[in-house]
Amino acid sequence: MPLSEGQLASLLPFVKCLLVLFLLREANAALSRWAERNWMWKRDHNAWLSANELAVVTGGSNGIGAAVVKRLVSHGITVAVLDVQPLSDEFQKVRKVGDALRSGHGPPSILINNAGIGNASNILDIAPASLRLAFEVNLLSHWNTVQEFLPDMLAKKKGHIMGVASFAAFFGLAGMVDYSCTKAGLTAFYEGLTQELKHRYGCPQVKTSLVYPSWTKTRLITAIEKGIRKSRAPVMEPNDVAEAMVNQIVAARSGHIYLGPSILASLRALPTWLQEFVRDRLAQIVTVNASTAVARDGECTAR
């Protein structure tokens, strides 16, 4: 039965409201994409189709890193895989690796900082050496590799620096405080790097990306995977994370990549009671067995 003129007139404000909301959403998405391109109108997509690209991937021997390496190679990109062990030491060791790469293959245009380790220790229990190693591998290694390889990218006005953080960056959980701290630090580091590229080095052409995976089937969650699945939380495959990462690089896009339940990324904006509810639920997964390490103390484990 067709609607009367009166009924149509009463629906008109509702339709207008929906249209305004739709336009606002589209405008917001367009502005976000523009901002992620460092306010550049055009994306230099074709510049990434060169057959001479060299990518450096840390922690590329298994898990997410290995899947990323495989996908980069499928695009014709030469890949150098760096183990986490040399990156957890002084900058001079990274410098030696960089010099060897340049002499043999040329300067890299892609840097993917993927290496990471995890402990499952309480604040009072974690050994100082394990705590130091977590910060060195998960956070300071990003600083070292960027200091080594960014100058090459600035000289060419071309490059992409990508880091792998975690949804743990948005909340601290019992038994993995060190891990959450390092991942929160990566958020500040990559945001600051993006700002310095624009305002200190005048080189917005160099892209930056930070990836926030949720639970991913790697060695980092082996000890607690059963608890994760029991909670019905989704567990991603490394290939799914790697696909999103490489697509971002090939498309020459900057920005954050959130892979997992969207509510976790916006946790800080939720009411306090709801934040605590989510943290408590996640803590139950992590502390199923507080004596079992996600990755044993001192063990370097790539994602």
C-alpha positions, 0 to 999 in steps of 0.5 A: 500500500503506497504511503500517503503524502502526510506519511511521506512528509513525516519520513522526510526529516528522518531521511535527511538525517540519514543522508547527513550522517552518511555524508559526514561519515564519507567526509570523515573517511576522506579527510582521514585518508588525506591526512594519512597521505601527509596532506598530499592529494595524490598517492605515488603508487607507481613509485613502488612498482620498481623491480629494484626494491630492497626490504629489511624485515626484522623477525622474518624467520617465522610467524607474521614475519615469514608470511610478510617476507613471502608476500614481498617476494611475490611482488618482486621485492628483494628481502633481507631478514634480520634476526632479533638477537643482533638488534637487541644490542648496541646501535653499532651492530645495526650499523654493521648490518646496514653497511653490509646490506648497502655494499651487497644490495644497495640501500633499502626503501622498505623497513618492517620492524616486526621482531618481538618477544613476550614474557608472562611475569608479574611486575615483582617477579620479572628478572631485570635481564628479561625486562631489559630484553623486552624493551630492547627488542620490542621498542629500542630496536625500532629506534636503532633500525630507523636511525640506520636506514631512514637517512637512505630514504630521506636521500631518495625521498622515498621509503616506507617504515612499518612497525608491528605493535599490538592491541596490547598497546591500548591496555595494561594487563596483569602478567604482561605489563612489560609487553603492553608498555613496549607496544604503547611506546611504539604508538608514540614513536611512530606518531613522532616519526611521522611528525618529524618526517614532515616538520623536521626533515621536510620529507612527507614522501616517506611513508609510516605505518603501525600495525595493531594485530589482535590475537594471532596464531604465532609462538607468542600465544602458544601457551595461552591459545587454548584459553583464548579459543575457550573465550571465543575470542577470534585468533587470526592467521599470520597470513591475514596480518601479512596480507594487510601489511603488504597491501599497505606497502604496495598501495603506498599508504601511510597510517594505522592498521587495526586488525581485530575487534574494533572496540579494543582500539577505542577502549580509552574512549569507553566509560571507565566501568566498561574499560575495566570489564574488558581488561578483566575479561582479557586478564582471565585469558592471559593469566590462565596459568601465571607460571607459564610464559607466553614466550619464555624469559629471555627467549627471542621470539619473532611474531 
